[in-house]
Amino acid sequence: MIPYSTQDISEADIQAVVKTLKSGWITQGPAIERFEVVLAKAAGTKYAVALNSGTAALHAAYFAAGVKKGDEVIVPALTFAATGNAALYLGARPVFADVDPETGNMRISDARKAITKKTKVLVPVDYAGRPVDLRAFKTLARKHTLVLIADAAQSLGARFRGRPAASGADMSIFSFHPVKSITTGEGGAVVTDNPEYARLVRLFRSHGITKDAGHLKNKKEGGWYMEQQALGYNYRMPDINAALGESQLRRLKSFITKRAAAARHYDTLLKNIPSLMLPAQDSVTNRSAWHLYPVRVDAKKRRAVFDYLRSRGIGVQVHHIPVHTHPHYQKLGYKKGSCPNAERFYATAISIPLFPRITLRQQQYIARELKKSLKI
Ligand SMILES: *Cc1c(COP(=O)(O)O)cnc(C)c1O
């Protein structure tokens, strides 16, 4: 099966992990610090804090933003469930905004409609790696005194107006799951220019416990002394994984260039098919990380196209089931039909394989089979 996305592990990646295993320090240690420095640079921010998943990063970022019981967190309906779940973890209510019918990204107008007196945080998602205009979201967030957190789990390496896309928010989160831009096995990070947010995320990833002399509430009782100041979690990334991440980051640019080139091949191979809608192409100002290549087909045919491609060894997938339509969210009272664009997007979407090492031959095969499937 050709996967819809997969990691690209080099000999240098393997050596970096082996070196850490032999270093005598395998949980959070020096490799984390090195990884955080290079990640902040790649993200265009002052600070990066590594955690053990993108979901943990969302949870920590919402915590740092002060999200509490009764608050509302605006997220797009077309995202992975974790964007909403992390609000539930803190007793807050995710409010699902609809999305642009073409890009699948939340628009300013969608966000504006979802704002109430209880809104605390606004969370745009860069669907499929395509960055939103964070400057416009920042203006809206400032007007309503909201914290702007970009869920950039799919878009590390994307650029907006020549800058790393995720650098425009109060905090941005990344995921290093194997299907994302770079991998650490499992992993995630929060990046920010704000030292207080960075401190709170660090506190949260390690039980809420700190030894930082500058921030103790009580007097230090001795060399052993540490304080638990909040209820945190064990969200630490091991050094083994950070070493892999540091090594992977060296190839981030090349990964994105290869993904973008493969996307352009699909644009050519699949052009002028009336029953097929392709994702928007890159522009000078907006350069996607090309996490996914979601094509859109007639909703009535989607199931047959999907099944046919899977039967031909093509690991297509659908991104994403609108979060508010999952049984857990239905149980919480969310209504189907409340985000019609996201629901229609989901009903027509199929992600076809896209990853750095995909070959032109594989893409030609996929394009041929996709064309056949549309005639079923
Ligand atoms: C992958 C993903 C996450 C979760 O990341 P994990 O590392 O798998 O926990 C969150 N949000 C979005 C949009 C994602 O694509």
The ligand as an SDF file (V2000), in Angstrom:
LIG
                    3D

 15 15  0  0  0  0  0  0  0  0999 V2000
   -1.7650   15.8640   14.0310 C   0  0  0  0  0  0  0  0  0  0  0  0
   -2.6340   16.9450   14.5330 C   0  0  0  0  0  0  0  0  0  0  0  0
   -2.7900   17.2030   15.9020 C   0  0  0  0  0  0  0  0  0  0  0  0
   -2.3020   16.2750   16.9830 C   0  0  0  0  0  0  0  0  0  0  0  0
   -0.9590   15.9970   16.9660 O   0  0  0  0  0  0  0  0  0  0  0  0
   -0.4110   14.6710   17.6970 P   0  0  0  0  0  0  0  0  0  0  0  0
    1.0740   14.8690   17.6400 O   0  0  0  0  0  0  0  0  0  0  0  0
   -0.8660   13.5170   16.8590 O   0  0  0  0  0  0  0  0  0  0  0  0
   -0.9450   14.6370   19.0600 O   0  0  0  0  0  0  0  0  0  0  0  0
   -3.5110   18.3200   16.2800 C   0  0  0  0  0  0  0  0  0  0  0  0
   -4.0670   19.1390   15.3790 N   0  0  0  0  0  0  0  0  0  0  0  0
   -3.9680   18.8970   14.0480 C   0  0  0  0  0  0  0  0  0  0  0  0
   -4.6000   19.8560   13.0850 C   0  0  0  0  0  0  0  0  0  0  0  0
   -3.2580   17.7900   13.5770 C   0  0  0  0  0  0  0  0  0  0  0  0
   -3.1890   17.5650   12.2730 O   0  0  0  0  0  0  0  0  0  0  0  0
  1  2  1  0
  2  3  1  0
  2 14  2  0
  3  4  1  0
  3 10  2  0
  4  5  1  0
  5  6  1  0
  6  7  2  0
  6  8  1  0
  6  9  1  0
 10 11  1  0
 11 12  2  0
 12 13  1  0
 12 14  1  0
 14 15  1  0
M  END
$$$$
